[in-house]
Amino acid sequence: MTNLKLFQINANQNAIIIKSDLPNITTQLKFHRISSIIEESTKIQEQEGKMKGDQRCSYILGVFKTYNKSFIVIVEECTKVAIIQDQIIYHIDQVSYISIDDNNPNNNKDILESISNQKKLLQSAFYFSLNGDITLARNFQKYENSFVWNNKLLSSFRENKISSSWQLPMIQGYVEQIDSYIDKQPITLVLISRRSRFMGGTRYYSRGINDDGHVANFVETEQIVISGSILISFVVIRGSVPIFWNQDGVNSIKLTRSKELTLSAFIKHFNLLRRYGKIFCINLMQNSRQLEQVLTDNFYYQFQKAQLDHVYYQYLDFHSLVKNGKSSGVNPYIYQYEQTLDKFQCHIEKDKQIINKQNGVFRINCLDCLDRTNLFMSKLCLYSFDRFLRILNLQLSNNSDILNSFDESNKKLLHDLIIKYKNMWANNGDMLSIIYSGSGSTVSDMAREGKRGLIGVLKDGYNNIERFYNRHFEDDTKQNTINQLLYGSTSQTHFDDWIAQQEQHFCTNSQISILLITWNVGGNNPITTDFSQNILNLQEQSNPDIIVFGLQEIVDLNPQNIVIMSNEKTIQLWDKLFQSNLSKIEPYTKIGESDLVGIYISIFVKTSQISRMTQIDTDVVKTGLGGTIGNKGGVSVQFKFDDSLLGFTCCHLTSGNKQCQQRLSDIDEIHQRAFQNSKFKINLSNLDYSFLFGDMNFRIELPYQEVVEQIKNYLQLISKDPNCPNAKAKLAYLLNQEQLGNKKKRNQYLQNYWEGSINFLPTYKYDKNSQIYDTSKKQRTPSWCDRILVNCKEGLICQQRYYKRNECLDSDHRPVSSYYVVEIKKIDKEKLNFVKSQYCLSKMQNFNHPLPNFNVSKQHTPNIQFQRQQQPQQSNEYQNLLKDSLHIQQQSQQQQKQSIQQMQQPIQQFQKTSEYVKNKDEDRQQQYAIQYMKQQQQILNSTQQQSNQYPQNPDLL
């Protein structure tokens, strides 16, 4: 470890003060405990000797927030790993967390676990430098701090306008330096691999591309050669196949977007790479492996469609070139890139003056962008290094074929630099593999030894076992920890609550329509092929913007299908049927699908609307046999439509009359586990609109004969008079004995969902191809098993236009459909930034006082409007729903009005100041806000009591 202690920390009851010995940092930081404001001021020089109670550290990474607590993250121990001219690079060995707003957070187990996981993550494969930008390769421009992994930790510094000298970056990846001699001249090689923070995550949670054009496991590797006053740099990049896909297991790859929906993100990706100049893509995937060939075909399709003038593409089947444990078959292809290397050139400095620039890079990928990619890169960069030596008038050996030296297994025949070089690249491959997959590279021995021997084969097997273990037991926690580091805590913060209350000031609203269909098809292939008179009969409503098909039991739930999960052909059959029916209405495009054994969800959007869709994500949750098998469970798709979050979960819950409690437990499992490690930090509980539907299997708790008799009486009465009160009373009687309606309030998730009135007969269980309820020996009680529920956030509008069953006789269930009109928001970013500045201002005005109490319990009051006919009335919940909702909204509005009056005056006073009015841009507004705060804190009454609820202020804009 390196004894690097350049930062001094002193804590007292009111604040934490940090100073630095670095000559470029002439200020100090003061972290106020009560307000969490960070104040920068001129550094006060202390007398000689340390202040009592202080500590020293190596580096400041920023502020970590979790469970509404804030911590300063510091580097306590580090190790010097490389020196590039005057720049020193350190590896982070040990980090600590200093609580800002609580002197004793040790009584919160969740906080302790979160910090422990963060420490484990940060103490491996993270690096920093105190002099020089470690995040930036020479010659190339920085893009959105792509490689700054503490970007989120530094957000508090940016919000408080702390100078850039304090915003010290760190990277994730690998750094190593090797030193040797050639012709008695000292020569240094430094390898720096920078892993992008965008789509950062573990192997199976982070695949493909996102809507912004960023890809998973994107790594920029820079190889630097230093000899005397000359520095030569060469950059190569790697990244996941730039299409939308995911992988749930070794042999399971699925494309998650259509080709049409992929093209925009594909083009964005390569436009982002324009900062490197020309791009030469080399795809190393295996031709004989079907799942890899699917990705290769789609990669090439997008490449042809995009017609990008700065991108070249080549496919090489790496496995066909590597035979008998040796990689020499790759060498002829490396030599073919000589002209391309001449064209791309390299970055050269002499006496720190740039004399040449690199103007193109190789982009290399395999399936994981790990083992094959790293070995190919190491050879390409070795060939490039040999060309560098010619520039330096140096010769490594008499052997003109330097790649054959790489393949040589007899180390006695190799130059010292070649041996070190091979180990360095093997170490790089191992570390990048550990970061992404949890184990070392499976081909590192080929790089180190020149061939793969028995030990290498055994190590390969061990690494594969380790990857399997990590996938099933470690990756969930690791991915959640990475998400916290990159995106912040998933827990709702005070700021999040306040911003949510201000949406009317920075959002505009529009309406879209949604059609949902749920159908248990009983393991049958479709008999009904024309849906125009049943599930797609829109009852004079306009063509919906979104159509969601949710199926259950698309295959028989026998042991073979459950274990093997072979449903691809059946899915293709249903998908073809959906598309053929929708093509008769107007153009629709499938934007997402998900499946689990017999459960299948497929979502289509009007082709004219797909530009409004982003952040499409899918997940599955198994609930069968304690969550281990997929005969029961839920499949989910969620996405952003403009700036509203919509989620759709198709479920098939535990069957059986007496299994109501298990069904409620299934719902708990689905909500707790779905999107647990989503890269978008969104789960089913924080969507704007969450739709839960499927074969929920809730039953009528009455004997079979009594239910059948009630239904017969209902049908007789309704045939004579469709509006017969006695007929509706028969149906209402059954509804009041129905499990879902009676048990809903007992479930913490289900109680937030709402359902329109049921005006149709039970949808289960029928004799096949008939309208007769079950006549088998089991005589299952007719029940409303097939349901559609909606949960929307407070204040949002959700209108249900109809809720009906459809008469398709293909299975023992009847399909159910519901048509909704919902309100979608679009954020004006300029107005949002303005509202954020008001939060900062309000916070500053209360600088010397206790912060308002945000933990105010809220009642869930969505503005849900069901279809006009509300008969039959199922329970008190259905009778009083709108009345109670209106009463609660009126109470909430009155409370908000009182709170507004308490806060409005000081904010308006500040807004009237001449300096504020003159300077309308956001940055200068916040600067004047800080100045105003400092003036006001001197005259504020320290005993003034704050409101228990942070107020809304509708007059902010």
N, C-alpha and C positions, 0 to 999 in steps of 0.2 A: 504494500500500500504506500501511497505517496502522502507525505505530511504537508498537505495543502490546506491551510486554514486562513482564508482571506476575508471572511465575513464574520462580524461580531454581532451577537444577538443578546439583547437585554430585555427582560420582561418585568413588568410591575402589574399592579392591580388594574390599571386603566388601559395600558397599551403595551405593545411589543415594538421595540426599536431595533432596526437593523442598519449597520454601517458596513462599509467595505474598504479594504486596503488597496483596491485596484485604483490606479491613477486616473482612469477614465470615468470613475464614478465619484462625483464630488458632492453628492447629496446623501441624505439618509431617509429611510422609510419608517413611518410610524403607523402601526396597525392598531386602530382603536377597537377595543374589545366590545363595547356596547353597540356601536353603530356599524362595525365591520368596514368602515371607511379606511382607505389607505392614503396617508398624507405624505407627500414628498417635500422636504425642506433642505436648506443648506446644512451640511454636516457640521455638527458641533464637536470640536476637538476636546477630548477628555485629557485629564492629567495623566502622567505616565503611570503605567500599571493598569491592570484589568479592573473593570467595574465589578462590584460584588454581585454575584449571581449570574454573570453573563456566561455565554458559551460561544465557541467559534466553530465554523463549518466551512466546507469547501465551495459550496454552490447553493444558489437559491433557485428552485424549480418553479415556484408559484404558489397558488392557493388551491387546495383541494376541498371541495364541498361535498358533504354526504350527510343525509338525514338532518338537514338544516343546521349543520355545524360546519365551521370553517377551520382549516388547518394550514399553516405554512409548511411547505414541503422543502426540506433541506437535504443536501448531500453531506453526510458526515465523513465518509471515507471514500477514496477513489484511488485508481492506479494509472500511472502514465503508461500509455500504450503506443504512442507514435509522436514523432516530431517532424513537421514539414516546414523547413526553413525556421521562421520565428514562431510558428504555431505549434502549440502542444495540445494533444488530444488525450482525454482521460476517460477511463471506464468507471461507471458508477458502481461502487461496491456495497455501500450501505446508506440508506436514507432514513430520516426521522420525520415525525409529524408533530408540530407544535400547535396546540389548540389556541385559537384566537379568542373565541367568545365563551369558552368554558374551561376553567382551570383543571377540572377533573372529569373528563369524558369516559373514564374507565368503567363507569357503571352501566354503559350502554353496550350490550353484546353485539348488536348490529354494526355499530360504529367500529368497534374493535376488530370484528371480522372483516369489514370493508378495508380498513387500514392495513391489516395483516396481509390481505390478498394483494393490495397495491404494492406493499413492500416487496413481496415475493416477485411480482412482475418487474418492478423498476430496478432490482438488484442483479439483473442479468440482461446483457445485450443492449445497454443504454450508455451513451457517450456524450461528452460535452467538451467545449474548448473555451478558454477565457480570452484568447486573443486570436481572432479570425473566425469567420462564419463556417462552422462545421456542416451546416445544412446546405451549403451551396457548392456544387462542383465548379471548378474553374471554367470560365468561358460561358457557362450557360446561365440563363436568367432564372430567378426564383419565381415560383408560382404558388400563390396563396399559402405560403409556409407549408408546402406539401410534406416536408420531412421533419417538421417541428412537432414532436410528439407531446410536448407540454404546452401546446397552443391553448388548450382549454384551461390549464392551470394558470396561464398568464392572462386570461380574460379579465380577471379582477384588476390587474395592473393597467390594462388598456382602458377599462371603464373608469378608473380613477385618474386617468391621464398621467400615469407614471412614465418617466422618460425611457427611451428605448435602451439606454445603457443598463437598466435594471432588468430588461426583458431578455433573459439569457436562455437560449434554446438548447434542447437536447435531441438527439436522434436515436432511433432504434435500428439495429443492424449488426454490423461487424467491422472492426478496425484492427489491422495488424501491420507491423513494420518488420521488414527483414533487411539485413545488411550483409554485404559481401564485397569481394574484390574481383575486378576483371582487368587483366593486364596491369595488375598492381595498383589500379585506381579504385578508390572506394565508391561503392554504388549502393543506393538505398531504394527499396521498393516499399510503397505504402498502399495498402488496399483498404478502401472505404466503401462499405455497402450501406446505403441509406434506404430504409424501408418507408414507403409512403404511409401517412396516417389515414388517408382516405381508404375506406373499406378495410381498415385494419382489423385483423381478427384471426381466428384459428381456421384450420384447413377446411372443415366441412361447413362452417358458419359463414365463410367469406369466399365466394366463388364468382367468377364472371365479372360483369360490368354493372354500374348503376346509372341512373338517369342523367347524372352530370358528366358521364364519360370516364369516371375513375374506375380502375380495375383492381381486383383483389391481388394481394401479394406483389404489388408493384415495387420493384427494387432498382435503384440506380447504383451501379457499381463503378467506382472510379479507381483506376490503377495509375499510381503516380511513380515516376522514376526520377530520382535526383542524383545528379553527378556534378559536383563542383557548383558552379553558378547556374547550371542549366536544370530546369524542371520541365518534365514532359508528362502530360496528363491525357488519359484515354478513357472514355466513358462508354459503357454498355448498359442496357436496361433489360429487365424482364417483367412480365406481367401476365395475369390470367387471360385466357382466350376472351376477347372483348365482345362477348354476346351474353345474353341473360340465360344463366343456367345454374343449377345447384346439384349437389351430390349428397345423398343420404348414407351411402355405404360404398364399399369398394367397387361393386358392380352395378351401381344404380346412379345414372346421370339423367337429368331431365332438363329440357329446354323450358324456360318459364315465360318466354315472350315469343310472339310470332315474329317471323322475319321482317314483316312490315313495321312492327313496333320497335324492332332492334336497331334499324338503320340510323335513326337520329342519334342515339347514344354512341353507336360505333363511330360515326363521323365526329362527334364531340371529342371522343377519346383521342383520335389522331390529330384533331386540331389542337388539343392540349399539348400534344407532343411536338408541335411545330417549333417550340422553343429550342428543341434539339437540332432543328434543320431537317434534312432528309431522314427517312425511317426505312430500314431494311428489316422486314419481319422474317424470322426463321421459325417455322413451326416444326417441332420435333416429335409430334405424337405418332402413335403406332397405327399403322394402316390395317393390320390384321385384327385389331381389337375394336369391336363394333362401337362401344360407347365412346371411344376416342375418335373414331371415324366420323361420328355424328357431329362432334364439335369441329373437326377439321372441315367437313363439308360446309357447315354453316359459317365458319370463319371465312372461307374462300368466297362463298356466296356474297357476304357483306362486302368483302374487299372489291369484288367485281362491280357490285351495285354502287358503291360509294364513289368510285372513279376519282380518287384523290391523287393529285399530281406529285405529292411529296412522299408517297408510300409505295414500297416494293414488297413483294411477297414471294417466299420460297418454302416449299414443303420438303422436309427430309425425315424419313422414317428412321429415327435414331436406333431403334432396336435391330433393324435389319443391317445396320452398319457396324454394330458392336457384337462381335462374335468371339467365342472361346474366352470370355472374360477380358478381352482387350478392346481398346477404343481406337486402334490404328485405322479402322475403316472410315473414321470421320476425317482423317487428315487430308485426303484429296479435295474434299469440299472446302476445307479451311483455306487451302492454297488458292482455290478459285476466287476467293474474295480479295485478292491482291489489288485489283483495279478499283474495287469499291473502297478499300482502305485508302488508296491513293486519293480518291475523290473526297472521302470524309475527312481525311487528314487527322491531325491531333493538335492538342493545345501545347504550345511551347513558350517558356519564359526563359529569358537570360538576364541575369542580374535584376530579377523581379520585373522586367519589362516584357510585355507580351509581344512576341514576334510571329506567332501563328495561332490560328484558332481551329478547333474542330467544328465541322459543319454538318455532321450527320452521325447517327448512331444505329447500331444493330439492336433490334428488339427480339428477344429470344423467349420462346415459351415451350413448355411441355404441358402435361396435365396439371401438375402441382407447381410448376416453375421452380423445382428444387433440384432433384438429383441429375437428370439428364441435362437440364438447362445449365447447371453449375459446371458440369464437366465440359460441355461444349464451350461455354464462356471461357473457362480456364485455358483451353487450347487456342481459342481465337485471340485472347489477350496475350498469350505467350508468343504467338506469331507476330502480333503487333509489337510486343516488347523487343523481339529480335530486330524488327525494323527500326525501333528507337535506337538500338545500339549502333546501327549504321550511321544514324545522325550524329551520334557521339564518337564515331570512329573507333568503336570497340567491337571486339569479336569474342563471343562466349566460348566457342570451341571450334575445332577444325571441322567438325561435322556440320555441313551446310543445312542439314535437315533437322531443325530444332524440335519439331514435333515428334520425331522418332526418339529424341532424347527424353521427351516427356513419357513416352511409352516404355522406356528402358526400365526393367525391374532390378538390374544389377547396379546398386548405388555406387559401387566402386568405380564404375565407368562414367559417373555423372559429376558435373561441376557442382560445387557446394551451393551455388545460387539456384540451380535447377531443383535440387532436393528441397531447399527451403521454400522455393516457389510452389512446388507441388503440395507441400504441407500447408502452406498459407491458404491456397485455394480450397483444399480439402477442409480446413478449419472453417473457412467461410461457408462452404456448403453445409457443414454440420450445424453451425449456429443458425443459419437461416432456416434450416429444416426443423431445428428444435423450436424456434420461434413459432413456426407455422403449423407443424404437425405434432410437436412434442417429443420427437426423437431425432437422432442424427441421420445423416444422409445414408441411403442404402448403397451408394456407389463410391463413397469416399476412399475406400481402400484401392479402387481402380486409379484414383488420382494420386494417392500416396505411393503405391507400389508399382504402378504401371500395368497391373493386371488384377483380376479378382481370383483369389485363392479360396481354399476351404474355410479359412477364418473369415474371409469376407462374406462368403455364403451364409455362414452361421450368424454373423453380425447382421446381415440383411434380414434373416428370419427373426432375430431378436428385435430389430427396429420395427418390423411390421407388426409384431405382437404388441410392442410398446405403443405404436400408433393406434392399434385397435383399442387398447386399454384407455388411452387418453381420450379417444372419441367418445367412449361410453361412460367414463367416470371423471374426467378432468376438464374437458373442453367447455362444459357449461359454465363452470365457475370462472375459468380463464377468460372466456368470451365476455362474461358479465363484467369482470374486472377491467378488461380492455375498454369496454363501452363506457364505464365510469370515468376512466382516464381521458378518453377522447371526446366524450359528449357530455359528461357530468352525471350526477346521480339521477336515477330514475324517479326518486321521490319528488313530490311537488314542493317547490320552494315558495317562500313568501312572494318573491318577485313574479313567479309563474301565476300565482293566484291573482295578484293585482292586475297583471297584464290581461288575464282572461276576462276580468270585469270591465276592461276598457275597449273591448273589441268594436263597439259601435263607432269608435272614433277613428279607426284605421282600416275598417273592413267595408266592402260593398257586398251585397247579397244578391243571389239569383236562385232560381228554382230548377231542379232537375227531377225527373221521374224514374222510379225503380220498380221493376217487376221481379218478384221472387217466386220460385216454384220449388216445392219439395215433393218428392215422390219415392216411396219404397217400392222398387220394381220387382222385389221377390226373387232375384236371381234369374229373371227371364230376359231374353232378348226382346226388343220392342216389337209389339204387334201393331199398335197404333203408330202410324208414320206421318199422319197429317194432324198437326196440333192446332190448326186454325180455329177449330170448333170447340176446343177444350182449353188446354193450358195457355194457349196464345190468343184466346178470345178475350180481347181487351175491354169489352163492354163499353164501347164508345169513347174510351180514353185514348189519348194520343200515343203514338209509338214511344215506348219508354226509352230513356237515354241509356239506362243500364238494365240488362236482363241477366238474372242469376238462376242457374239451374242447379239444384241440389238433389242428388240421388242417393239412395241407400240400397244395399244388397244388389249391386250391379252384378255380383257373382254370388254363387251359393257360399254360405259361410261354413264350409266344411273344413276339416283340419288341413287338407292339402292346400286349399286356396289361402287359408290364414297364414300358413308357414311360408309358402313360396311367394304369396302376394302377386300372382300372375294375372293381372287384369288389363294389360295393355290393349289387347285386341278388343275387349269389351268397351273400353274407353274410346277407342277409335271409332267403333260402331255408333256409340251414342253421340260422339262429337260430330260425326258426319251427318247424323239425323238432325241435330240442333242447327247446324250450319245451313242445311238444305231448307229447313223451315224458315229460318231467319232471312234467308236470301229472298224470300217471297214478300217480305215486309219492306225492308230497305237495307242498305249496306251496314253490317255490323262486323266488328273485329273482336276476336277473343283476346282478352288482355291478361287473363290469369286462370290457372286451374290448380287443383290439389286433390290428392286421392289417398285413401287408406283402405286397403283390401276391398271392401264393398262400398265404401263411401266415396262419393265423387262430387266435386263442385267445379263448375265452369262458368266464367263470367264474360259476358259480351257487352261491348259498348258501341254506340253509334260511331261509325268510322269518322264522321265529322267532328266527334268530340274527343278523340284519343289524344290530341295535343294537350288536353287539360289533365291528363293522368300522369302521375309520378309516384315514385316510392312504392312500387308494387311489391308485396312481400307475401310469402305463403308459409304455412306451418301445419303440422299434424300433431295430434295428441292421442296416444293409445290409452284406453281405460280398461280394456279387457284383461282379466286375470291380474289385477293389481297394477295395471299400466304396462304390462309386458307384451301383450298381443293386440292386434288391430281389428279384432272382430267387432269391437265397439270403440267409440271415441268421437273425435271431431276433426274436421279439416277446415282450415281458415284461409281466407285471402283478404288482405287489407291494402289500402292505397290512399293516395291523396287525389281528390278531385278539386282542382284549383288549390285552395288551402284548407279544405275540410277533409278530415280523416274519416274514411268509411271502412267498416269491417264486416265480413260475412262469414259466419261459422255454420257449416252443415254438420249435424251430429246424428249419431245413432246411439241411443242410450240403452242401458241394461233392460232386458225384457222381463216379463213376469208380473202378475198382479200384485204380489207382495214385495216387490223390489223397489218401492217408491224411494226409500232412503238411499239405496244404492244409486238410483238415478240422480238424486240431488248431489250425491258425492261425485258422480261423473261430471256434473256441471261445475262443481268446485275445481276438479282436476283440470278441466279444459281451460277455465279462466286463469288458474294459477300457473299453468305451464305453457300455454300458447304464447308465442313470441317472447318467451322469457329472455332470450338473448338477441332480440331483434336489433339489427344495426341502426334502425331508425328510432330506437328508444320508445317504441309504442307497443302497448299491449291492449287486450280487449277492454280494459277498464278505463283507458283514457282516450278512446276514440270519440269523435263527435257523434257518429252514428254506428251502433253495433247491432247487427241483425243475427239472431240466433234461431235456427230453424232446423227441421228434420223430423225423423221418426223418434220422438222423445219417449214414446212408450208409456206415458202416463195413462192410467186406466180409470174407468168409472167404478167406484167401490160399491157396486150393487150386484146381486146374483144375475146370471146370464138371462134366465127366463123373465125376470122383472124388466130388464133393460129392453129385451126384444119386444115384450108386450107394450111397453111405453112407446117404442118406435112405431109399432103397428098402429096403435091408437092415434099417434101423431099424424101418420100418413093418411089415415082414414078421414080425420078432421080437416087436414089441410087440403085434401082433394075436393072437399065440398066448399071450403072457404079459406083462401090463402091467408087471410088476416084473422083467422079464428083465434080469439084469446085463449081458449082452452088448449088449442094445439100448441101455441107458444109456451103455455104453462108446462106442458108435458116435457118439452125440450129444456126449459129452464130448470125443471126438477132434476133432470139428469146432469145438467151442468153444475148444479150445486153439490153433486156427489162426486165430482171429478177431481182427481188428485192434484193436477197442476194448479188449478184455481185455489184449492184449499191449502196446499203446502207451500205456495210460492213465497209467502212472507217469511217463511222459516229459513230461506236460503239467502245468504249475504249477497250473492250475485243476481239470482233470479228475481229478487224483490225489486230490482231496478229496471226490469223489463216490463213492457206493456204489450197488451194484445187486444185487438179489436174484438167486437162481439161476434160470437159464433152463431150463425144462423143456418147452419147446415148439419146434416146427420153425421154421426160418428163415421170416421174414415177407415176403420179397421174392425173386425177382420171378416173378409168376404170369402165365400167359395170362389175358386178361380173361374174367371170368365162369366161371372154372374152378379146379380144384385141381391143375393141372399147372404145374410150373415152366417158365420161359421156353423155348419151342421155336422162337423166331425165329432168324434168321441170327446175331444177336449172341450168343445163348446166354449171357445174364448169369448169373454164378454165384449160386445161392441164398445169401442172407445175412440176418443179423439186423440189418437197417437201422433198424428201428423200436424205440426204446429209451426207458426211463424210469429216471432216476437221481435220487438225493437226496443233498444235502449239509446236514448239520445241525451246529450248534455243539457244542462239547465238553460232555458230560454230559447232553445232551437225549435224550429217549426217542423213538424212531421205530420203530414196529412195522409191518412189511409183512405183510398178511394173505393177499394173493395177488398173483401176477404172471402174466398169461396173454395169449394171443393169442385173437382172436375171429374166427369164420368168417363174415365178410361178404365177398361175392365182387364187390363193386362196382368194385374197382380192382385193380391189379397188386400192391398191398400188402395185408396183413392188419392190421386195427387191433389195438393192444396196450393193455391196461388194467392198472392196479395200484391196490390198495386199501391205505391207510395209516391207522394210528392214531398221532397225535402228541400231545405234551404241550404245553399252552398255559399261559403264566404270566399272572398278574394282580398288578400292583404295588400294595402298600399304601403310599401316599405318606407317611403319618406315619412308618412304620417306615423307609422309604427316607431321609427327612430325618435320622432318628436315626443311621442307618449312616453317612451323609455326615459327620455331626458327629464320628464316631469317626475318620474319615480325617483330618479337621482336627486332632484331638487328637493322633493318632499323629505327624502331621507337625510339630506344635508341640513335642512331646517330643524330637524329633530336630533341634531348631532349630540347635544349634551343631555339628552333625555332618554328614558327607556323607550325602545321601539314599540310601536303598536302591536297588540296581540293579534296575530293572524289566525290563530287556531280557533276560529269560530265555526261551530257546527252548522252545516248547511243542509237544508232539505232538498231532495232531488225533485225539481219541478219542471220537467220538459213540457213544452207546449205541443202536446200530441192531440191531433184531431182525428177521431175515427169517422168512418162513414156515417151518414146522417141517421140511418135506421139503427137504433141501439137495442132493439128487441131481438131475442129475449134477454132480459137482464139476468146475468149469471150470478152475481153476488153483490154485496154492498160496495165492493171495489169498483165494479162497473157502473153502479148507480151514481156514485158520488165522485167519480174521477175528475170530471171537468170542474165541478163545483169546488172541490178541495184544492185543485191546482190553481184556480183563480184566486182563492182566498190566500193561499201561501204566497203567490206572486205579489199581491197587494201589500202584505206584511213586509216582504223583502224590499219592495220599492220604498215604503215609508222609512224603513231603517236606513236605506242608502241615502235618502233625502236628508235625514238628520245628520248623517256622517259627512255629507258633502258640505253642509253649512259650516262645520267645524274646520274644514281644511281649505275652503275656497279663498278666504280672505288673504292669508299670507302668500299664496301662489299668485293671486291676481296682483297683489302689491309688487311682487318681484317682476311679473311680466310687464308691468307698466314702466319699469325703469328704462331710461333712454338707451343705455348701452345694450340692453336685451333686445329692444325693438330694432336698433340699428343693425344688429348682427343676427341674421336669421339662419345661418348655416348651423348644422347640428354641433360640430366640434366647438365653435366659438360660443354657442349658447351654453354648452356645458362648462366651458372655462369661466364664463361670467357667473354661472350658477355656483361654481366653487368659490369665486371671489365674494359673491353675495352671502354665501353660507358663512364664510369666515367673519364677515362683518356682523352678521346677525347673531352668531353664537355668543358674542360678547354682551349682547343686550337681552338675550332671551331669558325669561324667568325660569330658573332651574327647578322650580317646584311645580311647574305647569304639568297637569295630568294629561296623558294622552288617551285618545279614544281606544276602546277595546277592539275595535274593528278598523282595519285600514280602509279608508273611504274610497269610493269611486268619485270621479270628478267629471261629470259630463260636459263641463264647460272648458275643458282643457284645450280643445281645438278651436 
